[in-house]
Amino acid sequence: MIDLTKIKANKVSTDPASYSFLLYGSSKIGKTTFVNGLFPNNRLLNIMTEKRYGALDGAMVQYISSWGEFKQVLAQLKRPEVQKNFDAVSIDTVENLYRYATKFTAGQFGEFSVGDGDVGYGRDYTRLDEVWFRGLKELESLPYTNIFVSHSTSIQTKIPYIDSDEVENIPDATTSEEKDGSKFIEFTKIVPDLKQKALGPVSKMVDNILFAENNLVNGKETRVLHLRGSLQYDAGTTFKNVKPVIGFSPEEYTKEVKRSLGENYSETTDKKVLHADVKDNEYDFKELLEKTKKVAFSFSENDDMKSLTTIVESVIGKGHKVNDLDEKRSDDLLVILSELKSEADKKGYSYGE
């Protein structure tokens, strides 16, 4: 059970390998080479969906061509002997992995692609969302730094008019006016080449979104990495006071992350910290049931069956009892137990712990 009195102050890891990211950029700019440069000694597992990895000298690569093979890899990543070998997992490219999930889901409904068939109420799209989300959550639950690599693409964007230097510096920005007099700015924006419904869960899962491109620096074309976003491209980090643009190299990125983590945080730890370290609570149904019955008995002892019945029926419906629940209803028990304890504490009923 959750106990807010036992919360301790969070400590920020100063190890750059603690932080997951989505890296996107144009083809051949060096995304895969960059990612592998962050994890020396073959500690990165490259889950490749493209066959163009022949020049990755010494890289640890597992090629996959379907969602079923991705699930096989996830199963392997749970093995202790595999976890000893790798610190990080890179999905390269994430848009192809989403295509695998789409093909898998379509097959479940006898479709060539999701949306082709008449399955009713968009059940195929709903299933695809669930397949994708569960696959990502399964990966996130494992003790690895998660990295996603994507190509970039351009989209036309339209926003309400704003008078700012940032807009003035967008090369192709144009202003339009609607019949009601409202003004808009239209321009080209660079984003990961992933459908929005697929990108959403990935963006929420990673700590940083990084954009690599060729740019002019002191008059010379140079590969750069954007750590902060703008109207023209998506990017962003969880780190304080990082430079918005740095050189596109593993060394530059590691140096900047270490600088930010070392200078801007007071509660720190040098221990590597991963999303997988935060465990989802797992509850034993039978144990929850016994605790609930114990608290419920305190209402019976105090001749207050009305309050007990009101709380139980407010959660699981009129005429239903706790004993009607099966092992899939742990959440219902959690809510009932929490509300019964709260009411018992308020009325001074003793139920023990």
N, C-alpha and C positions, 0 to 999 in steps of 0.2 A: 504494500500500500504506500502511496505517496505521503511523505512527511516533510512539510516545508520548513520545519525547525532544524532539519539536518543539512540544509543547503550550505555549501562552502563556496567561497569566492573563486570564480573561474580564473585559471592561469593560462596565459597565452604561450603556446609553444614557439620557441625561437628557431626550431628546425624547419627550414623551407620545405622539406619533404613531407611535412604534416598537411600541406594544403593542396587540395584537388583543384583542377582547372580544366576549362574548355579552351583549346587553342584553335584558332581558325585563320586562314589566309589563302592566298592564291596557290594554285598547283605549282610544285617544284620550288617553292620559296625556302624549303628546308624545315618544315614543321616536324617531321618524324625524326630527322637528325637532331634537332633542338631538344626534343623530348628525351631521346636516348642519352644525350649529353648531360642531362640532369641526374641520371642514375648510373654511375660507373659500376664496373665489376659485374656486369650482366644481371643487375638486380631488378631490371624492368622487363615485364612480359608484354610484348607487343601482340595484341590480338588484331590481326590484319584482315581486312575485308577486301583488299586489293592485292594483286600479285606482284606489284612493283616494289619489292623490297630486296632485290638481289644485291644492291650496292650498300646495304646496311651492314657494314663490317662488324662481325661479332655479336650482332643483336640477337636476342632471344625472341623468336617469332613463332606464333601459332596462327596459321591461316584458317579462316572459317568461311563457309559459303552458304550457311543457313542458320535460322534461329535455333534449330535443333542442335547444331554443333556449338552454338554459343552456350546453350544450356549444359552441354557436355563439359565445356570449359569451366563454367561456374561450379559444377559438381567437383571437378578436379581441384579448383582453387580452394575448396574447403578442406582438402587433405593436409594434415600437419606437415608431411614431408615436402609438399609443394610450397606451403607458406614459409618454410625455412629458406627457400631459394629466391623469393622475390619480395621486394619492398613496394612495388607499384605495378599497376596494370593500365595499359593504354589501349583504348578502343580507337582504331584507325582504319576507316573513318566511321564516325558515328551515324552519318546519314545512310550509309550502306547497311549498318546494323538495323536501322529503323525500317529499311526496305525489307530486310529478312523477316522482321516482326510482322510487317504488313502482309507479306506473302504467306506466312504461317497462319495468320488469322483468316485470311481469305480462304485458304484451304479448308479450314474448319467449317466454313459455310458453303463449300462447294463453289466458290467464286474464283474468277481469274485474278481479280483485285478487289480490295474492300470497296463496297458501294456498288458493285456490278449487279448483284442479285437482289431479289425482292425478299429480304429477310424480315422486314417489319420493324418499325420503331428504332431504326439505326442500331440494332443489336450488334452488328458487325463492327461498327465504329466504336461502340462502347467496349466491346471485347478487346479491340486493338489497344485502346487507351489503357485497359487493365493489364494486358500482356506486357506492354511497354513499361508501365509503371512498376509492375512486380519484378521484371527483369532488372531494372535499374536499382530497385531497393535491395534485391538479393546481392547485387554486386557491391552496393554501399555497405552492406552488413559484414563484409569480409575485411580482414585486417591488411588492406593495401591502400596506398594513395591512388585515387582514381583520376585518370586523365582521359579526356575525350579530344580527338582531333577531327577537324572538319575543314572542308574547302569553304571559300567565301563566295558569295553571290551578291548581285546588286538588285535592289528593289526601289520602286518609286514611292516616295513618302510625301504625305501631305499633312501639314500642321497649321494651326492658327497662326496668323501673322504676328511676328515679334520683331521689334526694331533693335537689333544687336549686331555687334561686330562679328560674332560667330556666323550669323546668317550671311553677312556681307562677304565672308571669306569662302563660302561654298561656291565653287565654280559654276555649277549649272542651275543654281537656285532661281526660280521664277515666281513672281507674285500673281495671284489671280483673285478676282473678286466675284462673290456670289450675288444673286439677284437681291438678297436682303441686305447687301452692303458689307457683309463679313468678308474679311481678307484671309487668304491662305498662302502659304509658301510651299512650293513643290520642289523636290530635289531628289537626287539619287543617294541611297544609303547602302552601305556595305554591311552585310550580316552573315552569320553562319548559314550554309546551304542545307538547312534543315527545316521542315515544316514546323509552324509555330506550335502545334499541338504536341510535337515531339520535342521541340526545343525547350518548352516550358519546364518539364520535369528535370531535364539536364541542367538548365540554368539554376534551378533551385537546389540542385544537388551539389554543385561545385562552389568552391570558395572564390575563384577568380575566373573571369572571362578575358582572354588575351587575344589581341588582333595583330597579326604580323603582315607587314607590307613593305614594298620598296618606296622610299621617300627621298626627298632632297634634303641633305644636311650639309650646310656650308657650300652649297652649289654642287655637291656630289651625290649621285644616287647611292643610297645606303639602305640596307635592310634594317627596319626598326620594329620594335614591339610596343604596342599601345597598352598601357595598364589602366587608363581611364578612358571612358567613352566620350562621345560628342554627338552632335546631330548627324554627323556623317557616317558614324560606325558605332557598333556595340562593343563595349569593353567595360571592365570594372573589377575592383578588388575589395577584399575585406580589410586590407592593411591601411593604417593611418599614414598620411603624408608621403605616399610614394610619388616618385616622379611620373608624370603622365606618359612620357615616352623615353625608352631606353634603347640601346643597341640590341639587335636580335641575336643573342647568343646565350647559351646556358650560364656562362660566367657572369654576364651582365645582370641577368635575371636573379641569380642566386645572391650576388652582391647587393642588389637593391632590396631584395626581400629581407636579407639579414640586417641591413642598415635600418630599415623601417621597424623591424621587430625589436632591434636592440635599443633604438632611440625613443620610441613612442609608447612603450608599455611598462607599467610598474609591476604588475603581477605576472611573472613569467616562469617558464620551466624549459629546460633544455631537452626534456623528454619528447619524443615524437608522439603526436596526438592525432588520432584519426577519427573520422565520423563513426567508424565501427566500434570505437571505444564507448560510445554512448549506446547502451543496450536498451532495446525495447523490453518493457516489463513482461514477463511471462507468468501467468497465474494458473495455479492448480485448481480446477473446478471443484473437486471434492473438498479441498481445504477451504476455499471460499464459502462453499455451502455450509460447512460446519461452523465457520465464524459467523455467518449470517444467522443461522439458527440460534446460536448462543446469544447474539444481541437481541434477536426476536423474542427469546424466552424472557428477557428482562421486562418487555412490555406485558407479557402474560402474567408475570409475577406481580406487576403493578396494576393489574386489572385494566389495561389500556389497549385492548384489542382493536379499538376503533382507529387509533393512531397507526398501529401496525398495519392494518388492512389498507388504510388510506395511502400510506407510503408505498406498499407493495403494488397496489393496483394502479397507482399513478405512473409506475414504470412499465409494468407488463400487461396492464389492462384489467378491466373489471371482471371479477369472477375467477381470476387466475391466482395461483399460489406459487411460492418459491419452489416447491417440490415438482411443479410442472415443467421446470426448465431442464434442458439437456446440456451436454457439455459444450455445445456451440454457443451458449448464452452466458459466457463468463462476464461480458461487459454489463449485462443486465444485473448480474449479481453484484458487481463492483458498485454500480449506482445505488442499488438497494442497500447494500452494506454501509456505504458512505452516508446515505440519508438517515438510515436507522441509527447509526452512531451519533450523528449530529443531533437528532431529536432526543435520543437517550441522554446525551450529555446535557442538553438544555433542561431536561426534566429531572436530572439527577438520578437516573436509573443506573444501577451498577451491573456491568456485564463482564468485567475483567478483560484481559488481553491474551 
